Amino acid sequence: MRIIFFWSLLLCTVGMHAQPNVADSDSMVKIKDSLYLQLYGGFNKSANENLPMSEFTHYPWSMGAFVGLGREFSPLWGWRAALRLNHNKSRNVRRCESSKVYGWYNVGLFGDVTFDVTDVFRKSHTIHRDSLPNYRPKRFNLKAFAGVGLGYTWGFTNVPLSYTHEYSRDSRVVPAVRAGLTATYKLNRRWSIGAEVSQNFFEDHFNGVAYDTPIDGRTNLKVGLTYYFLKRKKKTPPPVIRVNRLKKVPPLLLMLPDPENTKLRTLQGHAFLDFPVNETVIYPDYRKNPEELAKINRDIDSVLFDKSVTIVNISLHGYASPESPYSNNTRLAKGRTEALKNYLMRKYSFSSKAFTTAYTPEDWENLRGFLMNTSERKVKDNFWYDNKAYVETPEAPDFVLAHRGELIKVIDKRMNPDAKEELLKKVGDGEPYQWLLQYVYPGLRHTDYIIEYEVKPYPVEKGRRLIYIHPEAMSLEEMYQVAQCYEEGSDNWLDALLIAVQTFPDSETANYNAACACIMTQRLNDAKKYIAKAGKSKDAKYVANVIKAMEGSAQWEIRNGRLFVNE
């Protein structure tokens, strides 16, 4: 049999020590090697397999390189992928017909199965999870491996390989197998040194000469380093020592809110009233008008809960849909806005002077908004219909979504509204327009209303009841006065201060008082939430330090009844 012997001495990077991975049991873990990288570089000594071993000292020197990647999937078994590149030199055939040396290149790709010989002698491959921090793997490790792969040889020179036998310089891919041993010695957590010996077999044509045996062989010896990709240990922040918590709350003074000279309030909504085609008269029983009118009435009744409330202004803005001539839509938008105004004047005896009206003949903005937010079925920033269950607002079908960009492009054109409407009808052969006309246009016929009203000041006696049912009518100062009429720390005292911050969530004074109230009632999590919105004043900073002292997260001391925190 013809065998080529290549003795390799290579610098390499290969495997490290074992890192524990979790086993099936919740309390036990298996000991397995983690992912590792191998890199080899150095020299090799090779020869044509027809040369006798007696001439080994005369074999020429050459160089090669190797890269590999592997991992264990059980304590004993693992895998490795290896890519080898060598420049080989050799003399010719057995009788040394020529003393000249020829060279060629060879690249090989192997997939190996590895077997951890060292672990065969380990008493146990599992340890208790509690022992992980103190686990140290063995320094010495021995692995056997076997693999299959492919080799590619090229770059034969013009030096004659043989004068008596046929040979070929054709480059080709050939199958290959190999087996060997790898020994490593651990240097530290990530690195180890090692040596590897392997025997490789390739289909013939490896060196161009093809006769006798159908395979070529090579023996490799290499030494080098090993690196493992270990998971980084999570850095845990040092524990906060809470051995000196402040238990007694130092005196905290609430802030007196600034008085509100004129208590102006607003309430706004949207009315989607139905009108017969081309009509401007409100029919209370027509379609969904009973529900829409009841909603408007509830809003106004909530404003007029007290006879002393004064309506300052009612702003009405009516909109019409753009499916008919612009001149007719102007008439409808204006007339329907006036119809709602007259309805409210009759029902509540409002004066016409209390109203401000405006109208938009064609609501292109909200039509565009619907197309931009079809998944939410909303227009005009944050609403479409207040009740999304209306059959008029199903989600847009695919044939509308497919033409959404084209529809929006038409809506954005600056041109005569009636001409724009005609262009819209032609998009997608008119199918998207017909769907919008049936399901979306009804929502474009709406009236927005804003009710501005003034509320008189309330005495504490009335405020104690009003704060629970109409807190919006009270000022922050009035709520503070209600809190002060109760015993500090009582439920009603706490309710008043928390309702105040809910009604005025952006007020620094309301947040400061709520934080103080939560500290006094041992609700530190809520106190931190409120003090974060209480501004940067000295008082707010002092309250924040009290919270830190009560949590034990800062060093503190009490001097003359006041808390001091060491920054």
RACORZI-V686565 format. One line per field, one symbol per residue. psi: psi as a letter, one per 40 degrees, with the letter a starting at -180 (. if undefined). burial: # if it has 9 or more other C-alpha atoms within 8 Angstrom, else .. A space follows every 10 residues. Layout:
psi: ???
burial: ???
This chain:
psi: hhhhhhhhhi hihiiaiihi ihadideiii hiiihihhhi haiihiiiee hidefdeeii iaiiiihihi iheiddiaih hhhihihiii abadefdiei hiiiihhihi hihihgdded ehdieiiide eddehhiidh hhiiiiiiai ihhifiaehh dieeiiiieh iihiiiiiia ihhihhdade iiiiihhihh hiiiededhg ibieiiiihi hiiaihhigi hihhhhihih hfegihdhhi hhhihhiiih dhghiihiah hgihiiheie hhhdehbedd dddddddddd dddfdheehh hdihhhhiii ifeiiddddd dddddddddd dddddddefi ideeihiiih dhgddddddd ddfddefiig cficidheeh eefiihided ddeddddddd dehgihdddd dddddehffe dddddddddd ddeegihiih hhihhiihid dddddddddg ddeiiddddd dddeeihhei dddddddddd dddgeehddd dddddddddd efgddddddd ddeeafiddd dddddddddd eeeihiihhf eihhhh.
burial: .######### ########## .......### ########## ########## #.......## ########## ##..###### ########## ###..##... ########## #########. ....#.##.. .#......## ########## ####.#.... ##....#... ...####### #######..# ########## ####.##### ...####### #########. .......... ....##..#. ......#... ..#.#.#..# #####....# .#...#.### .##..#..## ..#.....#. ########## ##...#..## ########## #.###..... ...####### ####.##### #.##..#### ..###..... .##......# ..##..##.# #......#.# #.#####..# ########## ########## #####....# ..##.##... #..####### ####.#..#. ..######## #..#..#### ########## ..##.##### #.##.....# ########## ######.... ..###..
